[in-house]
Amino acid sequence: MSINQERINLFRADLNVAFKANSVQIEDESHLHAGHAGAATGGGHFKLTIVAPEFEGMSKVARHRAIYAALNKHFPKEIHALTILAFTPSESTS
């Protein structure tokens, strides 16, 4: 198992503690940012797609804040950048 796959498993565990997620998909996009100054810290670039009922009635900013709070201990050492797509079950197309 790669170091980033181990990180993804930790991220997923923390998200599952914070949310009753219907779906959590985390993609390692670090390879797209090779040579980027932020990559030198060791933190990766990830894309998160999450569907959770807790997001009902929350603005996009509030959803992102809740996700950042759940993953806070991983910044900046393991996560340098995070793209977030956060949906309620009714907004999800999956």
Helices and strands as residue ranges (DSSP letters): H 3-18, E 23-28, G 30-33, G 37-41, E 44-51, G 53-55, H 60-71, G 72-74, E 79-87
